[in-house]
Amino acid sequence: MVDLAADVAVVGAGAAGLSLARRLAHPPAGAPALRTVLLAAPPGPARAAPRTWCFWEPDAGPYDGALTAAWQRLRVRGADGTAVTAVIAPLRYKMLRSDAFEALAGREIASSGRVSCTEAVVGRVEPTAGGALLHARRVDGRSVTVRAGWVFDSRPLIRLPPARTTLLQHFRGWFVRTSRPVFDPSVVDLMDFRTPQPAHGLSFGYVLPVGPHEALVEYTEFSRRVLSRAGYDSALRHYAERVIGLDGYEVTACEQGVIPMTDADFPRQTAPGVFRIGACSGATRPSTGYTFSAVQRQASTVAAALHAGRHPLPPRPHSARARVMDAVLLRALDGGRVDGPAFFTRLFERVPAARLLRFLDGRTSLAEDLGIGAHVPVAAMVASALSLPFAPRRSLPAA
């Protein structure tokens, strides 16, 4: 028995699912209104914990009303403490908390009347002629079945696709409040390499100041294995107290996460009418871990295709050239051919910051990419590129 029928079903109410649903809720003039069902996991283990997304874009954006803060100055500190501070105008680096994003997107979706939201955990997606059946279970244990012509699934993968290189970007952050004004709210410390470096990979501090007394302070590693909770807290305490000199502070909240940095090829379609979107489709930039901007581009393209009656295969979130460059960099970092802190510090020293951010977003031309490439250790990168064809692909559990 089918409980709900729709033109489109969106599975998951994280960044990818909500971004697509809010676009489907408000079709352009003349476009057909698509019956859409958004299946969101109820509170519990299936729902992602609150988290922070950061991204950059020109001054105005659709989520500006929900931002925690925004900046036009970024700072990178080398291992020796040398600081490189850059103005990124006309871009702004924006901080968006997931709860604020969910509230804003929820209001926009509810106001349209075109999207119905159901709290249920989807267990099975069954392809059928003309679409798919989704079998889900509500929090009270009752089952619900949805029939849809198109399905867009944003749930995290259980296992990553085979990859030649997979590093983990893993981190823990403290939201801190200090008794005296110690933060400069005009500048983000994007990468502070004055942290003890692990034997494999790299580590750095990350500071998002939202006022003179408040900031999100994170410890991040790019490596093969995560730390224990005690390990993260020890590293954070060292960075907060001994590196940036905090005292008299309280921790008001915490966040922790693991982001795979991988050169895997993520399938975007699993059946004729069933697609993946968001991080599970490869939206995470392998070399940086940033995801939010690619999710927005993907959601916009998919919604435009649906409203125009075209086949809505989600686009690859990153270009072929960007994926090749990222695969080479991951190989170089994983193999120890490049010094990670020196590599990233040198890029920020020598490349205009706005151009470098466009590069990290995959929006630079071939000529600009070649110009940026002049500032990397060429021999190490060439050796890493030459080793790629001989590296076996292995499948790993998802982070």
ABEGO torsion letter per residue (X at the ends): XBABBBABBBBEABAAAAAAAAAAABBBBGBBBBBBBBBBBBBEAABBBBBBBBBBBBABBAAAAABABBBABBBBBBAAGBBBBBBAOABBBBBBBAAAAAAAAAAAAAAAGABBBBBBBBABBBBBBGEBBBBBBBAAGBBBBBBBABBBBABBBABBBBBABBBBBBBBBBBBBBABBABBAABBBABBAABBBBABEBBBBBBBBAEAABBBBBBBBBBABBBBAAAAAAAAAAAAAAAAGBBGBBBABBBBBBBBBBABBBBABABAABBBBEAAAGABBAAAGBAAAAAAAAAAAAAAAAAAGBBABBBBABBAAAAAAAAAAAAAAAAGABBAAAAAAAAAAABBAAAAAAAAAGABBAAAAAAAAAABBAAAAAAAAAAAAABBBBBBBBX
